[in-house]
Amino acid sequence: MNAARHASCRLLRRLAFGLSLVFAIAAVLAAYRYRVPEGAVCAIAPQRIEAAPDSAPSAVSVTRYRFEFTALRAGDAGLAISIGEAVPFYRLQLNGADLTPQILLERRDLRDLAPHFHRLPPDVVRAGRNVAVLELPDDRALGRQRLSQLCAGDAVALYAAFRANWWRMVGIPRLCALVLGMLALLAAAGWLLSARHTAYAWYFACILLMLVRTIYVSTGERPGTPLLCAAIDSVAIALQPYFFYRFMRDYWHLLLPLPAAVVRIGTLLALCSCVLMALLPQLPGGRLVYLGAVLVSTGASLFAVGAVSCGVGRLQGREHGVALWTAVFAYAVALPEIANLFLPFEQRWMWTAPVAHVALAVGFGHLLLRRLVLGADLLRHAARAAADDLDGDAAPAEAWTHLSARLRRRERGRLIRDIHDGFGSRLVAILQRARREVPQAEIQRSLQRALLDMRLMIDALDESSRSLGVALAGLRHRLEPVLALAGIAADWQLSGIDDVRIDDRRCLIGLFRCVEELLGNAAVYAGCRVLAVEVRVIDEELMLRVSDADSGGDRPVRGDIAPLRALVERYGGRCYVAAADGRQFACTLQFALF
C-alpha cells in the first residue's frame, strides 16, 4: 500500500514538473512575440531608392528607403511613425523635414537595435500623400543593413505597441543585465567564502558571458567597431555551453568523458564558425554558418546537460530537478532567436536569450547558495556540538586545542582498529594457511614482511609513541622475533633519546620502514649474524647506525642497496655505507629531528 502511494506521489510530482515547465516556456514565448500596431498603415519592407553619397562634408555612402502613406484621421494626440528595426542607425525625413537632427551618419561606434517612435508635427503632415525617406549608412564596418516594419497612424495606438516592443527589445534586457551584474557580485563573494571553490569561479565566468550577450542587445554603443562587438558576442555565445558544463562538473564532482568530448567538439566548431564570420562578414550564406554554429553548440550542451542530469539524479533529487528545469527552460526559450534569422520581422520573438540567461543563472545560483547555506548550518551544528563537548571554563584557544587533540585520538584509534580487525586479521589467516600448504616458500617471507610493515604502521599511529625512545622500543619489540627466526642477534643501544618528542606521524612511519629495510639488507646482502644497532641524537639530527658486530667475520657488502638509499631520501634522510676496513658491513642513516 505504501509503495503504491509513493509511486503515485512520484508520478504526480513528475507531472507537475512537466506541466510547470511547459507552461513557463509557452508563457514566455507568447509574451515575447513582436506586437504589430492595430489600425495603422504599415510597410513591412520599405521601397529601396538607391545608394548614393550623402550631402554631408564627409560624403558617407547611404542607402535611402521610401515610405508613402496617406494622411489618416488623427486622434487627440496626433499622428506618429514607428520603426520596428533600422540597423545600424538612421536619419528620417518626412516631406523634406528632418525629424532626427541628432543622428550623425558618420558615426562608427553605434549600432542601434531598438525600435523607434516619432511624433509627427502637425505642420509637416500633408492632407494628401506623405513621403517619408529613411537614410541608413552603407558601411561594411557597421555590419549588415536592416530596415523593417514602418507604420504610420494614431500616436496613441502606435505608442502602446512601441512601448511593448521596446520593453521586449531593450527594457527587459537592461533589467536582465542588472540582475546578472548582481549575481556576478554574489558569485565573487561566494568564491571567497567557499575558500575559492572552482564551481563558483566557473559560475562567475558563465555570468560574464551572459552579460556580454545581454549588454550587446540592450545598448547601442559599440566601442571599437560594431563588427568587433558582434564577434565578441558570438564568441560568448559559443563558449557558454562549455563553461556551464565545467561548472556542473565541478559542482557535482562528476567525471563524464563522453559528454566532455562532445561539448569540447561542439564548442570548437562554434568558435571556428565565429572566426569565419568575423573574417568574412559578407560571406554568402553567413546566416546558415551562424545557424550551424549555434545548433552544434546548443546540441552539444543539451547532451551534456542530459548526461549530467542523469548523474545528478542518482545523487540529489532536488538538485536534479532544479538543474533539469532551468536548463530545459533556458534552452527552449533561447532557441527561438535562431528562427529570427529566417522569419519576417513582425513574426519574430524579441530577444528571448536575456530572459533565458537570467533563469539559468538564478537556477544554478540557487544551487550554489543552497550548498553555502547547508555548509554554514553544518558548521553551526558542529560548533554547538563542540561547545557542549568542551569544558566551559577553558579559554577558547585551549578548548580548541583540547578538542582537536581529542578528535585526532579518536580518529587515529578508529583507523588502527579498522586496520587491525580487517586487513590485519585477513593477512594473518593467509599467512597461517601458507605455512600449512606451502612450507619453506618465498610467499611466507613476503607475507611476514607485509604483516610486519602493517604492525609497524599501527605502532607509528599509536598515541603512546610520542617519545622517540618509546617508539624505537616498540620497533625493537616487533623486529627482534623476526631477526631471531632468521638466526640474527641484535644489540640495541637506545640511550639518551627518551626526551625527543615526535609530532609528525608520517616521519615516524618513514623511520620505521627505513630501519626495517636496513636490517633486511644487513641480513640478506651482508650475511650478518650479530648486529649492533646504535641510535643517537647529534646536532639536532637523528643518527642510526647498524653494523656487523661479529669481529671475526670478513663479509663484504653484496647486492644492491639503491632501493634503501631511495627510500631514505624519500623521507628526507641520508644514507652512508662504510666500514673501518672496507670489508665488514656498516650503514648509517641521518634524519632531521621531527
MARLUMSE-977165 format. One record per residue (C-alpha): residue in one letter; x, y, z. Coordinates in nm, 3 decimals. Each point is the difference from the previous one (the first is absolute). Layout:
REM residues N
residu / x / y / z
A / X / Y / Z
...
REM end
This chain:
REM residues 594
residu / x / y / z
M / 0.000 / 0.000 / 0.000
N / 0.277 / 0.242 / 0.093
A / 0.195 / -0.091 / -0.314
A / -0.303 / 0.077 / -0.219
R / -0.050 / 0.332 / 0.179
H / 0.363 / 0.097 / -0.047
A / -0.019 / -0.093 / -0.369
S / -0.311 / 0.217 / -0.040
C / 0.171 / 0.291 / 0.174
R / 0.304 / -0.031 / -0.226
L / -0.225 / -0.006 / -0.307
L / -0.185 / 0.312 / 0.117
R / 0.326 / 0.181 / 0.069
R / 0.134 / -0.084 / -0.345
L / -0.326 / 0.110 / -0.159
A / 0.007 / 0.330 / 0.190
F / 0.363 / 0.044 / -0.097
G / -0.072 / -0.050 / -0.371
L / -0.313 / 0.218 / -0.001
S / 0.174 / 0.287 / 0.178
L / 0.289 / -0.018 / -0.248
V / -0.227 / -0.004 / -0.305
F / -0.218 / 0.281 / 0.138
A / 0.302 / 0.220 / 0.078
I / 0.149 / -0.049 / -0.346
A / -0.331 / 0.065 / -0.174
A / -0.069 / 0.312 / 0.209
V / 0.338 / 0.156 / -0.077
L / -0.018 / -0.076 / -0.371
A / -0.355 / 0.135 / -0.025
A / 0.094 / 0.321 / 0.180
Y / 0.309 / 0.058 / -0.212
R / -0.158 / -0.001 / -0.344
Y / 0.036 / 0.329 / -0.183
R / -0.307 / 0.221 / 0.041
V / -0.141 / 0.146 / -0.324
P / -0.183 / 0.335 / 0.037
E / -0.373 / -0.015 / -0.062
G / -0.176 / 0.238 / -0.236
A / 0.323 / 0.133 / -0.153
V / 0.137 / 0.015 / -0.352
C / 0.312 / -0.221 / -0.005
A / 0.263 / -0.093 / -0.251
I / 0.182 / -0.320 / 0.085
A / 0.286 / 0.066 / -0.243
P / 0.029 / 0.368 / -0.105
Q / 0.094 / 0.078 / -0.358
R / 0.373 / 0.036 / -0.053
I / 0.093 / 0.302 / -0.216
E / 0.374 / -0.002 / -0.058
A / 0.340 / 0.010 / 0.167
A / 0.168 / 0.336 / -0.049
P / 0.249 / 0.230 / 0.173
D / -0.151 / 0.211 / 0.271
S / -0.008 / 0.374 / -0.028
A / 0.200 / 0.031 / 0.320
P / 0.366 / 0.110 / -0.026
S / 0.121 / -0.344 / 0.100
A / -0.173 / -0.149 / -0.306
V / -0.126 / -0.310 / 0.182
S / -0.160 / -0.254 / -0.234
V / -0.365 / -0.046 / 0.098
T / -0.293 / -0.211 / -0.112
R / -0.339 / 0.174 / -0.026
Y / -0.334 / -0.166 / 0.063
R / -0.338 / 0.148 / -0.097
F / -0.327 / -0.040 / 0.191
E / -0.323 / 0.160 / -0.121
F / -0.327 / 0.032 / 0.188
T / -0.315 / 0.204 / -0.021
A / -0.078 / 0.221 / 0.295
L / -0.236 / -0.178 / 0.233
R / -0.245 / 0.148 / 0.242
A / 0.202 / 0.101 / 0.300
G / -0.115 / -0.043 / 0.356
D / 0.052 / 0.243 / 0.282
A / 0.368 / -0.091 / 0.017
G / 0.054 / 0.042 / -0.376
L / 0.186 / -0.227 / -0.239
A / 0.329 / -0.188 / 0.043
I / 0.240 / -0.232 / -0.180
S / 0.144 / -0.312 / 0.166
I / 0.301 / -0.192 / -0.134
G / 0.038 / -0.361 / 0.105
E / 0.359 / -0.038 / -0.115
A / 0.252 / 0.240 / -0.154
V / 0.352 / -0.140 / 0.026
P / 0.269 / 0.124 / 0.040
F / -0.172 / 0.342 / 0.050
Y / -0.190 / 0.246 / -0.212
R / -0.109 / 0.353 / -0.085
L / -0.370 / 0.064 / -0.066
Q / -0.150 / 0.267 / -0.222
L / -0.371 / 0.062 / -0.055
N / -0.106 / 0.221 / -0.288
G / 0.347 / 0.155 / 0.004
A / 0.004 / 0.073 / 0.376
D / 0.275 / -0.168 / 0.206
L / -0.150 / -0.176 / 0.300
T / 0.331 / -0.138 / 0.134
P / 0.250 / 0.285 / -0.004
Q / 0.198 / -0.155 / 0.286
I / 0.111 / -0.305 / -0.204
L / 0.336 / 0.024 / -0.174
L / 0.042 / -0.256 / -0.274
E / 0.378 / 0.038 / 0.027
R / 0.009 / -0.184 / 0.335
R / 0.191 / -0.327 / 0.011
D / -0.068 / -0.113 / 0.361
L / -0.379 / -0.037 / -0.013
R / -0.231 / -0.282 / -0.100
D / -0.348 / 0.063 / 0.133
L / -0.212 / -0.314 / 0.032
A / -0.298 / 0.161 / 0.173
P / -0.338 / 0.097 / -0.152
H / -0.068 / 0.370 / -0.055
F / -0.294 / 0.235 / 0.030
H / -0.046 / 0.352 / -0.146
R / -0.293 / 0.232 / 0.049
L / -0.080 / 0.193 / -0.315
P / -0.029 / 0.379 / 0.030
P / -0.339 / 0.116 / -0.132
D / 0.159 / 0.254 / -0.234
V / 0.205 / -0.274 / -0.173
V / -0.280 / -0.244 / -0.075
R / -0.183 / 0.066 / -0.324
A / -0.367 / -0.058 / -0.065
G / 0.075 / -0.229 / -0.293
R / 0.299 / -0.214 / -0.078
N / 0.293 / 0.007 / 0.244
V / 0.348 / -0.125 / -0.079
A / 0.242 / -0.120 / 0.267
V / 0.363 / -0.061 / -0.094
L / 0.240 / -0.191 / 0.223
E / 0.375 / 0.011 / -0.054
L / 0.222 / -0.277 / 0.136
P / 0.380 / 0.008 / -0.021
D / 0.140 / -0.254 / -0.242
D / 0.325 / -0.105 / 0.168
R / 0.132 / -0.354 / 0.031
A / 0.164 / 0.088 / 0.330
L / -0.348 / 0.049 / 0.148
G / -0.126 / -0.343 / -0.104
R / -0.302 / -0.104 / -0.201
Q / -0.269 / 0.262 / -0.069
R / -0.359 / -0.073 / 0.109
L / -0.324 / 0.200 / -0.019
S / -0.341 / -0.151 / 0.082
Q / -0.351 / 0.084 / 0.111
L / -0.075 / 0.371 / -0.055
C / -0.344 / 0.101 / 0.123
A / -0.191 / 0.330 / -0.004
G / -0.318 / 0.062 / 0.194
D / -0.153 / 0.127 / 0.318
A / 0.269 / 0.093 / 0.253
V / -0.175 / -0.167 / 0.294
A / -0.034 / -0.341 / -0.167
L / 0.350 / 0.014 / -0.147
Y / 0.153 / 0.101 / 0.332
A / -0.164 / -0.289 / 0.185
A / 0.142 / -0.250 / -0.249
F / 0.336 / 0.179 / -0.002
R / 0.033 / -0.009 / 0.381
A / -0.086 / -0.371 / 0.008
N / 0.260 / -0.077 / -0.267
W / 0.255 / 0.233 / 0.161
W / -0.028 / -0.184 / 0.331
R / 0.046 / -0.334 / -0.175
M / 0.301 / 0.120 / -0.199
V / 0.168 / 0.248 / 0.239
G / -0.168 / 0.042 / 0.339
I / -0.010 / -0.360 / 0.118
P / 0.354 / -0.077 / -0.126
R / 0.125 / 0.298 / 0.201
L / -0.174 / -0.131 / 0.310
C / 0.151 / -0.342 / -0.072
A / 0.345 / 0.158 / -0.026
L / -0.055 / 0.159 / 0.344
V / -0.104 / -0.335 / 0.150
L / 0.298 / -0.176 / -0.156
G / 0.234 / 0.268 / 0.134
M / -0.134 / -0.056 / 0.352
L / 0.036 / -0.377 / -0.040
A / 0.360 / 0.049 / -0.115
L / 0.077 / 0.191 / 0.321
L / -0.166 / -0.274 / 0.207
A / 0.199 / -0.264 / -0.189
A / 0.326 / 0.182 / 0.076
A / -0.098 / 0.023 / 0.369
G / -0.092 / -0.370 / 0.005
W / 0.334 / -0.085 / -0.158
L / 0.179 / 0.177 / 0.285
L / -0.226 / -0.148 / 0.272
S / 0.036 / -0.354 / -0.137
A / 0.381 / 0.005 / 0.014
R / 0.023 / 0.063 / -0.377
H / -0.203 / -0.297 / -0.114
T / 0.034 / -0.045 / -0.376
A / -0.377 / -0.037 / -0.053
Y / -0.048 / 0.364 / 0.103
A / 0.274 / 0.110 / -0.240
W / -0.166 / -0.178 / -0.294
Y / -0.339 / 0.138 / 0.101
F / 0.149 / 0.351 / 0.006
A / 0.147 / -0.055 / -0.348
C / -0.338 / -0.120 / -0.129
I / -0.169 / 0.314 / 0.128
L / 0.262 / 0.219 / -0.168
L / -0.072 / -0.170 / -0.333
M / -0.373 / 0.056 / 0.054
L / 0.065 / 0.365 / 0.077
V / 0.183 / 0.041 / -0.330
R / -0.302 / -0.123 / -0.195
T / -0.252 / 0.194 / 0.209
I / 0.189 / 0.329 / -0.022
Y / 0.047 / -0.048 / -0.374
V / -0.375 / -0.015 / -0.070
S / -0.101 / 0.269 / 0.252
T / 0.242 / 0.280 / -0.091
G / 0.083 / 0.180 / -0.321
E / 0.353 / 0.109 / 0.078
R / 0.265 / -0.223 / -0.156
P / 0.354 / 0.084 / 0.119
G / 0.251 / -0.068 / -0.273
T / -0.214 / -0.110 / -0.292
P / -0.339 / -0.173 / -0.018
L / 0.161 / -0.297 / -0.174
L / 0.243 / -0.046 / 0.289
C / -0.282 / 0.013 / 0.255
A / -0.202 / -0.245 / -0.210
A / 0.297 / -0.239 / -0.011
I / 0.042 / 0.022 / 0.379
D / -0.372 / -0.068 / 0.042
S / 0.019 / -0.305 / -0.228
V / 0.302 / -0.137 / 0.186
A / -0.182 / 0.046 / 0.333
I / -0.297 / -0.198 / -0.133
A / 0.231 / -0.277 / -0.126
L / 0.185 / -0.031 / 0.332
Q / -0.305 / -0.007 / 0.228
P / -0.078 / -0.375 / -0.035
Y / 0.355 / -0.105 / 0.085
F / 0.021 / 0.234 / 0.299
F / -0.330 / -0.125 / 0.137
Y / 0.111 / -0.359 / -0.045
R / 0.317 / 0.072 / 0.198
F / -0.206 / 0.165 / 0.271
M / -0.232 / -0.299 / 0.028
R / 0.291 / -0.243 / -0.002
D / 0.184 / 0.181 / 0.280
Y / -0.321 / 0.055 / 0.199
W / -0.101 / -0.366 / 0.008
H / 0.352 / -0.147 / -0.042
L / -0.109 / -0.213 / -0.295
L / 0.252 / -0.136 / -0.249
L / -0.179 / -0.060 / -0.332
P / 0.254 / -0.049 / -0.282
L / -0.253 / -0.033 / -0.284
P / -0.203 / 0.317 / 0.077
A / 0.323 / 0.190 / 0.053
A / 0.128 / -0.103 / -0.343
V / -0.332 / 0.086 / -0.166
V / -0.010 / 0.345 / 0.161
R / 0.360 / 0.073 / -0.094
I / -0.057 / -0.099 / -0.362
G / -0.322 / 0.203 / -0.020
T / 0.165 / 0.304 / 0.155
L / 0.299 / -0.028 / -0.234
L / -0.225 / -0.017 / -0.308
A / -0.203 / 0.297 / 0.122
L / 0.316 / 0.204 / 0.058
C / 0.125 / -0.084 / -0.350
S / -0.330 / 0.125 / -0.141
C / 0.032 / 0.322 / 0.201
V / 0.350 / 0.057 / -0.135
L / -0.123 / -0.064 / -0.356
M / -0.281 / 0.252 / 0.037
A / 0.234 / 0.258 / 0.153
L / 0.255 / -0.030 / -0.281
L / -0.261 / -0.014 / -0.277
P / -0.300 / 0.209 / 0.114
Q / -0.144 / 0.014 / -0.353
L / 0.031 / -0.375 / -0.054
P / -0.294 / -0.143 / -0.201
G / -0.202 / -0.227 / 0.223
G / 0.134 / 0.164 / 0.316
R / -0.333 / -0.058 / 0.172
L / 0.024 / -0.371 / -0.063
V / 0.354 / -0.004 / 0.140
Y / -0.118 / 0.177 / 0.314
L / -0.302 / -0.230 / 0.024
G / 0.224 / -0.304 / -0.027
A / 0.234 / 0.133 / 0.268
V / -0.284 / 0.068 / 0.244
L / -0.168 / -0.336 / -0.065
V / 0.323 / -0.195 / 0.046
S / 0.087 / 0.182 / 0.320
T / -0.354 / -0.027 / 0.134
G / -0.032 / -0.366 / -0.089
A / 0.327 / -0.083 / 0.174
S / -0.105 / 0.193 / 0.310
L / -0.341 / -0.172 / 0.010
F / 0.174 / -0.337 / -0.018
A / 0.229 / 0.100 / 0.287
V / -0.291 / 0.127 / 0.209
G / -0.183 / -0.328 / -0.054
A / 0.303 / -0.205 / 0.099
V / 0.070 / 0.212 / 0.307
S / -0.368 / -0.010 / 0.099
C / 0.002 / -0.379 / -0.016
G / 0.306 / -0.005 / 0.223
V / -0.148 / 0.251 / 0.242
G / -0.325 / -0.194 / 0.014
R / 0.188 / -0.271 / 0.186
L / 0.143 / 0.252 / 0.247
Q / -0.245 / 0.280 / 0.085
G / -0.365 / -0.014 / -0.102
R / -0.075 / 0.365 / 0.069
E / 0.314 / 0.128 / -0.169
H / -0.072 / -0.224 / -0.298
G / -0.347 / 0.156 / -0.038
V / 0.127 / 0.358 / 0.022
A / 0.282 / -0.060 / -0.247
L / -0.219 / -0.179 / -0.253
W / -0.284 / 0.255 / 0.022
T / 0.219 / 0.307 / -0.040
A / 0.214 / -0.155 / -0.277
V / -0.295 / -0.114 / -0.213
F / -0.186 / 0.327 / 0.057
A / 0.303 / 0.211 / -0.091
Y / 0.082 / -0.185 / -0.321
A / -0.364 / -0.026 / -0.110
V / -0.049 / 0.374 / 0.052
A / 0.330 / 0.106 / -0.157
L / -0.027 / -0.214 / -0.313
P / -0.277 / 0.210 / -0.167
E / 0.257 / 0.273 / -0.056
I / 0.148 / -0.227 / -0.268
A / -0.333 / 0.005 / -0.184
N / 0.022 / 0.381 / -0.015
L / 0.261 / -0.038 / -0.274
F / -0.263 / -0.146 / -0.233
L / -0.335 / 0.139 / 0.120
P / -0.154 / 0.330 / -0.111
F / 0.055 / 0.274 / 0.254
E / -0.364 / 0.018 / 0.112
Q / 0.004 / -0.374 / 0.082
R / 0.315 / 0.000 / 0.212
W / 0.069 / -0.054 / 0.367
M / 0.181 / 0.301 / 0.146
W / 0.326 / -0.088 / 0.176
T / -0.107 / -0.295 / 0.213
A / 0.361 / -0.095 / 0.084
P / 0.040 / 0.251 / 0.289
V / -0.301 / -0.148 / 0.181
A / 0.138 / -0.350 / -0.059
H / 0.338 / 0.108 / 0.134
V / -0.150 / 0.145 / 0.317
A / -0.204 / -0.316 / 0.060
L / 0.311 / -0.213 / -0.045
A / 0.211 / 0.223 / 0.225
V / -0.266 / 0.016 / 0.273
G / -0.063 / -0.375 / -0.009
F / 0.364 / -0.101 / 0.034
G / 0.064 / 0.289 / 0.238
H / -0.271 / -0.147 / 0.221
L / 0.194 / -0.327 / 0.008
L / 0.321 / 0.178 / 0.097
L / -0.175 / 0.203 / 0.270
R / -0.165 / -0.316 / 0.131
R / 0.336 / -0.172 / 0.031
L / 0.143 / 0.306 / 0.175
V / -0.289 / 0.014 / 0.248
L / 0.019 / -0.372 / 0.067
G / 0.373 / 0.033 / 0.065
A / -0.064 / 0.287 / 0.244
D / -0.268 / -0.202 / 0.180
L / 0.235 / -0.296 / 0.024
L / 0.272 / 0.218 / 0.153
R / -0.250 / 0.153 / 0.241
H / -0.119 / -0.341 / 0.121
A / 0.360 / -0.120 / 0.025
A / 0.093 / 0.305 / 0.206
R / -0.298 / -0.057 / 0.229
A / 0.091 / -0.365 / 0.046
A / 0.360 / 0.095 / 0.069
A / -0.108 / 0.260 / 0.254
D / -0.210 / -0.260 / 0.182
D / 0.291 / -0.242 / -0.008
L / 0.259 / 0.242 / 0.141
D / 0.062 / 0.138 / 0.344
G / -0.172 / 0.339 / 0.024
D / 0.270 / 0.144 / 0.229
A / 0.285 / -0.054 / -0.248
A / 0.137 / 0.278 / -0.213
P / -0.101 / -0.009 / -0.369
A / 0.349 / -0.084 / -0.122
E / 0.047 / -0.272 / 0.261
A / -0.348 / -0.137 / -0.067
W / 0.068 / -0.022 / -0.372
T / 0.335 / -0.172 / 0.060
H / -0.164 / -0.244 / 0.238
L / -0.278 / -0.079 / -0.247
S / 0.242 / -0.040 / -0.291
A / 0.218 / -0.241 / 0.199
R / -0.305 / -0.199 / 0.105
L / -0.127 / -0.025 / -0.356
R / 0.344 / -0.105 / -0.123
R / 0.025 / -0.272 / 0.262
R / -0.348 / -0.124 / -0.078
E / 0.063 / -0.014 / -0.374
R / 0.343 / -0.159 / 0.047
G / -0.149 / -0.268 / 0.225
R / -0.275 / -0.071 / -0.251
L / 0.254 / -0.032 / -0.279
I / 0.218 / -0.236 / 0.203
R / -0.298 / -0.222 / 0.087
D / -0.113 / -0.012 / -0.362
I / 0.347 / -0.100 / -0.120
H / 0.051 / -0.258 / 0.274
D / -0.346 / -0.159 / -0.013
G / -0.034 / 0.004 / -0.378
F / 0.320 / -0.016 / -0.201
G / 0.216 / -0.131 / 0.285
S / -0.229 / -0.292 / 0.088
R / -0.031 / -0.105 / -0.362
L / 0.376 / 0.022 / -0.051
V / 0.068 / -0.218 / 0.305
A / -0.248 / -0.260 / -0.126
I / 0.168 / -0.005 / -0.342
L / 0.343 / -0.040 / 0.163
Q / -0.114 / -0.294 / 0.212
R / -0.149 / -0.168 / -0.304
A / 0.322 / 0.052 / -0.194
R / 0.201 / -0.161 / 0.282
R / -0.222 / -0.308 / -0.017
E / -0.025 / -0.038 / -0.376
V / 0.329 / 0.139 / -0.140
P / 0.271 / -0.032 / 0.266
Q / 0.343 / 0.146 / -0.064
A / -0.137 / 0.218 / -0.281
E / 0.098 / 0.358 / -0.084
I / -0.364 / 0.102 / 0.037
Q / 0.024 / -0.054 / 0.376
R / 0.282 / 0.249 / 0.034
S / -0.189 / 0.251 / -0.215
L / -0.312 / -0.037 / 0.213
Q / 0.203 / 0.033 / 0.320
R / 0.159 / 0.314 / -0.139
A / -0.343 / 0.145 / -0.086
L / -0.136 / -0.088 / 0.344
L / 0.301 / 0.157 / 0.169
D / -0.037 / 0.316 / -0.206
M / -0.366 / 0.024 / 0.099
R / 0.082 / -0.043 / 0.369
L / 0.272 / 0.264 / -0.018
M / -0.246 / 0.243 / -0.160
I / -0.249 / -0.068 / 0.281
D / 0.271 / 0.061 / 0.259
A / 0.095 / 0.328 / -0.170
L / -0.363 / 0.117 / 0.012
D / -0.041 / -0.097 / 0.365
E / -0.032 / 0.296 / 0.234
S / 0.246 / -0.158 / 0.247
S / 0.284 / 0.039 / -0.254
R / 0.056 / 0.363 / 0.086
S / 0.354 / -0.051 / 0.125
L / 0.274 / -0.117 / -0.236
G / 0.126 / -0.241 / 0.265
V / -0.344 / -0.159 / 0.042
A / -0.047 / -0.018 / -0.378
L / 0.335 / -0.172 / -0.059
A / -0.061 / -0.233 / 0.293
G / -0.322 / -0.108 / -0.172
L / 0.192 / -0.041 / -0.325
R / 0.256 / -0.218 / 0.179
H / -0.284 / -0.209 / 0.144
R / -0.141 / -0.060 / -0.349
L / 0.330 / -0.072 / -0.177
E / 0.184 / -0.223 / 0.248
P / -0.225 / -0.306 / -0.051
V / 0.037 / 0.034 / -0.377
L / 0.378 / 0.031 / 0.028
A / 0.015 / -0.296 / 0.237
L / -0.185 / -0.218 / -0.252
A / 0.268 / 0.097 / -0.255
G / 0.278 / -0.097 / 0.244
I / 0.111 / 0.359 / 0.064
A / 0.074 / 0.149 / 0.342
A / -0.030 / 0.375 / 0.050
D / 0.157 / 0.227 / 0.263
W / -0.216 / 0.315 / 0.036
Q / 0.149 / 0.317 / 0.153
L / -0.285 / 0.248 / 0.049
S / 0.124 / 0.222 / 0.278
G / -0.055 / 0.376 / 0.013
I / -0.297 / 0.025 / -0.237
D / -0.297 / -0.019 / 0.238
D / -0.044 / 0.379 / 0.008
V / -0.028 / 0.036 / -0.378
R / -0.363 / 0.073 / -0.089
I / -0.171 / -0.116 / -0.321
D / -0.278 / 0.214 / -0.149
D / -0.006 / -0.118 / -0.362
R / -0.136 / -0.353 / -0.030
R / 0.102 / -0.026 / -0.365
C / 0.366 / 0.055 / 0.085
L / -0.015 / -0.271 / 0.263
I / -0.153 / -0.244 / -0.250
G / 0.281 / 0.086 / -0.241
L / 0.263 / -0.061 / 0.268
F / -0.150 / -0.340 / 0.082
R / -0.001 / -0.105 / -0.365
C / 0.358 / 0.115 / -0.051
V / 0.124 / -0.193 / 0.303
E / -0.193 / -0.309 / -0.112
E / 0.152 / 0.024 / -0.348
L / 0.349 / 0.058 / 0.144
L / -0.015 / -0.305 / 0.228
G / -0.131 / -0.208 / -0.289
N / 0.298 / 0.106 / -0.213
A / 0.239 / -0.080 / 0.282
A / -0.143 / -0.350 / 0.029
V / -0.043 / -0.083 / -0.370
Y / 0.283 / 0.179 / -0.180
A / 0.272 / 0.020 / 0.267
G / -0.078 / -0.334 / 0.166
C / 0.040 / 0.148 / 0.352
R / -0.071 / -0.220 / 0.301
V / 0.058 / 0.253 / 0.280
L / -0.119 / 0.359 / -0.053
A / 0.075 / 0.308 / 0.205
V / -0.277 / 0.260 / -0.018
E / 0.097 / 0.341 / 0.141
V / -0.230 / 0.302 / 0.014
R / 0.122 / 0.346 / 0.104
V / -0.100 / 0.365 / -0.037
I / 0.286 / 0.223 / -0.117
D / -0.036 / 0.366 / -0.102
E / -0.378 / -0.011 / -0.043
E / 0.026 / -0.312 / -0.216
L / -0.098 / -0.359 / 0.064
M / 0.289 / -0.240 / -0.070
L / -0.082 / -0.369 / -0.039
R / 0.293 / -0.235 / -0.067
V / -0.025 / -0.373 / -0.072
S / 0.323 / -0.200 / -0.023
D / 0.125 / -0.358 / 0.007
A / 0.098 / -0.070 / 0.364
D / 0.174 / -0.331 / -0.080
S / 0.365 / 0.103 / 0.014
G / 0.115 / -0.327 / -0.151
G / -0.208 / 0.036 / -0.313
D / 0.141 / 0.112 / -0.332
R / -0.316 / 0.056 / -0.210
P / -0.002 / 0.268 / -0.263
V / -0.321 / 0.184 / -0.090
R / -0.177 / -0.168 / -0.290
G / -0.319 / 0.077 / -0.186
D / -0.162 / 0.327 / -0.096
I / -0.071 / 0.250 / 0.278
A / -0.143 / 0.258 / -0.245
P / -0.362 / -0.073 / 0.112
L / 0.104 / 0.070 / 0.361
R / 0.169 / 0.325 / -0.099
A / -0.306 / 0.110 / -0.203
L / -0.234 / -0.081 / 0.290
V / 0.210 / 0.201 / 0.247
E / 0.020 / 0.298 / -0.233
R / -0.375 / -0.010 / -0.056
Y / -0.048 / 0.070 / 0.371
G / 0.259 / 0.278 / 0.003
G / 0.294 / -0.199 / 0.139
R / 0.348 / -0.099 / -0.111
C / 0.156 / -0.345 / -0.025
Y / 0.371 / -0.084 / 0.035
V / 0.153 / -0.348 / -0.042
A / 0.353 / -0.026 / 0.132
A / 0.225 / -0.201 / 0.234
A / 0.333 / 0.053 / 0.163
D / 0.176 / -0.272 / -0.205
G / -0.228 / 0.016 / -0.301
R / -0.105 / -0.364 / 0.047
Q / -0.253 / -0.034 / 0.281
F / -0.352 / 0.136 / -0.042
A / -0.080 / 0.342 / 0.152
C / -0.276 / 0.243 / -0.096
T / -0.102 / 0.334 / 0.150
L / -0.331 / 0.184 / -0.042
Q / -0.041 / 0.369 / 0.080
F / -0.334 / 0.178 / 0.044
A / -0.093 / 0.346 / 0.116
L / -0.184 / -0.003 / 0.331
F / -0.380 / -0.004 / -0.035
REM end
